[in-house]
Amino acid sequence: MLVNKYIAVSTSSVLLVPYEASHVPAYHEWLKDEEIQETTASEPLSLEEEYAMQASWRSDHDKLTFIACIPSSAASIKAGGCDTPDRMIGDVNLFLSPADEDEEGCIGELELMIAPKDARRQGYGRGTILTFLQFIQLHLDEIMNEYKTKLGIEKMKLLQLKVKIGSKNEKSIKLFEGIGFIKVEASPNYFGEFELTLEGFLSEERTRNLMERYNIQDYKEMEYQASIV
């Protein structure tokens, strides 16, 4: 999606930046890890394929992606400054798809990855997903407009947010349950995953309260000065 092309999001817990070609080499190294492949249900790609994937995530109307980095107090966010490989910690994504029961509705599936082992269990995952949810809430009209325009339809609304997590990934399950997601079924599906959906609906008050509960402060959107290709 283009909605976040020039936007970085800073909080006390994380810095989110658009996924740029400059991030691909580090991202490619992350995806070589078999544990990450298993938890993200992904297959390793060649470096060339990863660059092509990054380009598609930027242009596709149904994908919204940020790279998560350790928080920064910088007054401006420029590619190659606060988002170098040593500061990158993962990514967060929203994938939109049509809802079966409503021609003017869509379902949003979330994906979260904290890649470096030494960055896990430090609150980065929760900080990343809640910062991302706040961004989605604040920009929901723009996100829906971009999605519906590419589909060539006049109206579109987000009906539900969901996440699919491998049944063995107990930490991620607890993370999402802790912010209001509930399991659709008591047992994993055929693929060994639990599907969880957000109970109720996303709202500015809800995301603000969750951020306050987990002490995620100073939400701020800043101009992201992208690389010149």
C-alpha positions, 0 to 999 in steps of 0.5 A: 500500500502507498498510504504509509510510503512516507510515514514513520511511526514512533512510540516509546516502545518501537519505531515503525518505518515503511519496508524499503529495498534497503531493508531487504538484505537483513530481512532475507537473512532473518527468513533463513532461520528455520524457527522463523520459517516455521512460526511465520509459515513461510518458505525461504526465497532467493535475494532476488525474489525477496526484492520482488516481494518487497516491491509488491508489498509497496504497490499491492492494494491489499498489503500494509507493511512496516519494518519494526525497529528499536525506538528512537528519539531522533527528530527526523527519520531518514532511511539509513539512520534509525532503521539500519540492520542493527536496529531492525527487529521485525515486521508487522503486516495487514493483509486485506481480503474480501469478506464472503458474506458482504460484497462491501466488506473485507477481513484484515489478517495481521502478521507479526514477527520479532526476528532477532532472538535477543529482541524477544520477550522485551515487549517489542511484539506487543509494542509493535502490534499496538502501535500498528493497530493505532495507525490502522485506526487513525488511517482506516478511511485512507486504507479502505479508500486505497483498497476499494479503488484498486478493486473498482468498487464504491464502498468498503468497510473493515469487518474484522481483524484476525490472526493465525498462529501456530498452536505451538507458539504459545507466547504469540497466542498469549500476546494477542489474547492479552490485547483482546483477541479470542480463539475461534475454535478450541482446537487447532485447524488442519494446518495446526494453527489457531485463528483468533479474532479481535473481540468487538471492534477496533476503535480509537478509544480501545487502542488508546486504552490498550496503549495506556495499559501497557505503557506505550507512550508518545505515539507520533507520526513523522515524515519518513525520508526514503532512500533515493533509488 
